[in-house]
Amino acid sequence: LEMVNAGVVDITVCDSNIARIWAKIMEELVIREDLQLRSDIEIAWMVRKKNPELKESLDRFLRKRRRGTLIGNIYFKRYYQKNKWIANPLNRIHRERVSRFKKLIARYAGRYGFDWRLILAMAYQESGLDHSRKSSAGAVGIMQIRPQTASDRNVGIPDIQDPENNIHAAVKYLDFLRDHYFSSQSIRPRDRVRMALASYNAGPAKIRKARSMAAGMGLDPDRWFRNVEMAVLELVGRETVKYVSNINKYYLIYRRAYRNGEDDLE
């Protein structure tokens, strides 16, 4: 739905109740009621008849969190009104920026074993491919890497004001995170990358702690989506979860737009 709203995907299919909720928030969405795939279907929570305690617990939970309640309004603003949706990375301005940085990104992505379109997606998430961008935390350039990170002995790339060095330092650091913290054979290559991306955003110590939390929550500490990300949501908050999710979305978009290259993420 975000991709349709951004104009990079023409159409998608979802349940009508979901479509109607998001159409109120994402202004470019148009619900095609004339293209129904099924009708007379209701979606509801189901509880066994002989379990009234569970039903009462669910009802109590919903009463305290529906829109209009204090908690409900906080959640509504957090997840709907104050959310930053993905943009279209394929418009004219951004295509021109891709042309400028494509060869450099492909060079260092190839050197460290990444799909260049993944690194491109990361760069777009970080800066919108704007090398002049600086953050309040001191991160600079297209990859929004901090000078102290680039100068660390595990990276050792000077002068990150230079676009090539900025890209090289970021990709080398991402490679270090992947190989140093997530090298276990039990982790799929795609999840090694996702956890490295999360570490780039939140720091490796928090992601390692989140993996331990995930195991304690009965989730798979070796899988990112719907597993470790749930622990990160509890430990760190939405920023890192959204960060990895957005990069994955932009990566899918770039894979469609630029069809050459190896697929590190599925």
Buried (B, 14 or more C-beta within 10 A) or exposed (E): BBBBBBEBBEEEEEEBEEBEEBBEBBEEBEEEEEEEEEEEEEEEEEBEEEEEEEBEEEEEEEEEBEEEBEEBBEBBEEEBEEEEBBBEBBEEEBEEBBEBBBEBBBBBBBEBBBBBBBBBBBBBBBBBBBBEBEEEEEBBBBBBBBBEBBEBEEBEBEEBEBBBBBBBBBBBBBBBBBEEBBEEEEBBEBBBBBBBBBBBBBBBEBBBBBBEBBBEBEBBBBBBBEBBBBBBBEBBEBEBBBBBBBBBBBBBBBBEBBEEBEEBBE
